[in-house]
Every structure is written in structure tokens, then in C-alpha cells.
Amino acid sequence: MDELIPVINKLQDVFSTVDEDILQLPQITVVGAQSSGKSSVLENIELAS
């Protein structure tokens, strides 16, 4: 997982130069093992708003 951080940072740098109206990127990315509760966390965030 640690090796992905520099790649993600580079992608964020590249995409920050693109007009937001042209390219809609997700604001949240959820990563985890199968059945680890990712959907439950997102559902609770949605209910809290």
C-alpha cells in the first residue's frame, strides 16, 4: 500500500491542472478487504449528513 502513495500524489498533481468541468473525479476513495465494512462506513457518513 505504501508504494501507491507516491503514485496517487502524482495523479492528484496531474488532475489538479485539468478543468473541473471537463473531468469529474471522485472525492472519496474507499480501499479495504472484502467484507471489511467499507459500505457500512459510507452509509453512516451519508446518514450523518
C-alpha positions as CSV (number, residue, x, y, z in Angstrom):
1,M,0.0,0.0,0.0
2,D,2.8,2.4,0.8
3,E,4.1,2.2,-2.7
4,L,0.8,3.5,-4.0
5,I,1.1,6.8,-2.1
6,P,3.6,8.5,-4.5
7,V,1.6,7.3,-7.5
8,I,-1.6,8.8,-6.1
9,N,0.1,12.0,-5.2
10,K,1.4,12.3,-8.8
11,L,-2.1,11.6,-10.2
12,Q,-3.5,14.3,-7.9
13,D,-0.9,16.8,-9.2
14,V,-1.7,16.0,-12.8
15,F,-5.5,16.1,-12.4
16,S,-5.3,19.4,-10.4
17,T,-4.3,21.1,-13.7
18,V,-7.4,19.8,-15.5
19,D,-10.5,22.0,-15.6
20,E,-13.0,20.5,-13.1
21,D,-15.9,20.9,-15.5
22,I,-14.2,18.7,-18.0
23,L,-13.2,15.9,-15.7
24,Q,-15.3,14.9,-12.7
25,L,-13.2,12.9,-10.3
26,P,-14.5,11.1,-7.2
27,Q,-13.9,13.0,-4.0
28,I,-13.7,9.9,-1.8
29,T,-11.9,6.6,-2.5
30,V,-12.5,3.7,-0.1
31,V,-10.0,0.9,0.0
32,G,-10.2,-2.3,2.0
33,A,-10.6,-6.0,2.0
34,Q,-13.8,-7.7,1.0
35,S,-16.4,-7.6,3.8
36,S,-14.3,-5.2,5.9
37,G,-17.2,-2.7,6.4
38,K,-16.5,-0.1,3.6
39,S,-20.1,0.1,2.6
40,S,-21.2,0.4,6.2
41,V,-18.8,3.4,6.8
42,L,-20.1,5.1,3.7
43,E,-23.7,4.5,4.6
44,N,-23.1,6.0,8.1
45,I,-21.4,9.1,6.6
46,E,-24.4,9.5,4.3
47,L,-26.8,9.2,7.2
48,A,-24.9,11.7,9.2
49,S,-25.2,14.4,6.6
